[in-house]
Amino acid sequence: MITRLPTRLSLSSATSRSIICPSRRCLKAPKRPAKTFQALRCRHTRNYSTSSPPPPPPPASPPPSSDPAAEPKKPIDLRSQLAAHHHHGKADPPQKYNLRPLIYATIVFMIGSLAGQYTSLIVAPPALPEAGSKEDKLMVKFLTKKAESLPIVQSLSTDPEWISYDAYSNLSEEERKLRITSGPLAGARAVGGFQRVFYNKDTGEIVTVIWLGGAVSGWPGVVHGGLTSTIMDEALRRCAVKNFPAKTGVTANLEVIYLKPVVTNDFYVVRSLPQAEGQTDNKIWVNGRLETLQGAVCVEAKALYVVPKKFKTRVISDNF
């Protein structure tokens, strides 16, 4: 928008203009100075615009310089950095993969697999070979060889004060089948894998090294408490019979204290010692305990054995 406004001129400028441009009107100016000044005032105007002036042209960009100090500063905000990075066309850096989740997953998988296999073997173990089978005989042979290398077996076997023999060696095959510990519980799967007896004549003490297989468990992996009582009763009775002149006797009282679980598929030591106090030819108290090979006591027992008076029992030979 253009506005035309009058411009006020001084008297000196009007006078000088009248001198430069001679005319009849200007020559008469001295006579009518007021009119001349007013006429000059109306004739001269100034043209200008009320709108803002156009912006100045942008300065020319300087030529690229090889000096790193002269390079412009990099933008500091993220959007400008991404834009500048895309503008220069630089390739994205290679993405780094984190292997930690994969390692953790592998460890958890291995632990779960091992725990599952262990649980399945304990809860549902594979079928064990029947007593007297070819596999059972191989297992008994292996257990016997392993037991003879135990320190306690080697120590008692070489000590002249101790007499050693295998349990039930005085019984025939037919008689063994009629006994629970040598019949149904025979074989490496039960108590027939290895059972050797060591007897000290001077003290009357008996030490029995016995193998307890996987088929005698009550809870998975733990020997049944009833079988443990049977083993303790038989070991203590063996000690009592050897101290009776009649070489026979029966159980009158049996006390068993369970201290620790007895785990299957391992060797154990049963110690039995006669109690001198109150001992007679027809009555004797025997103390005993069942230990691990390391000496940890799992079961303690105390029993009273007597020789019957009203009926006659079978005489038990030495190698029972």
Number of C-alpha atoms within 10 A of each C-alpha: 7 9 10 11 12 14 14 14 15 11 13 9 12 17 17 10 13 19 12 9 10 10 11 9 10 20 14 12 17 11 10 12 14 10 12 21 19 12 12 22 16 14 10 12 13 10 10 10 10 8 8 6 7 6 6 6 6 6 6 6 6 6 6 8 9 8 7 7 8 9 10 7 7 9 12 8 8 9 10 12 13 11 12 14 13 12 9 8 9 9 8 8 6 6 6 6 6 8 8 9 9 9 11 10 11 12 12 10 12 11 12 12 12 11 12 12 12 13 13 12 13 15 12 10 14 10 9 15 15 14 20 13 11 11 14 20 17 13 17 20 15 14 18 16 12 12 21 14 11 13 11 14 18 12 11 18 16 11 11 9 14 18 15 21 17 15 19 20 14 15 15 9 12 9 12 17 15 11 13 11 19 19 16 15 21 22 25 29 24 24 23 23 26 26 20 20 24 21 22 16 13 8 10 15 22 25 25 22 24 21 24 27 25 24 22 23 19 14 12 18 20 18 22 18 18 11 17 17 19 13 17 27 23 13 22 31 25 23 26 30 23 22 21 19 11 15 17 23 25 15 15 13 12 16 13 17 12 16 12 11 14 23 21 22 21 14 21 23 23 22 21 26 20 23 15 10 8 8 14 13 11 16 18 24 24 24 19 24 21 26 20 16 15 8 10 13 18 17 21 19 19 21 21 20 24 21 22 14 8 6 6 10 14 9 11 16 14 14 14 15
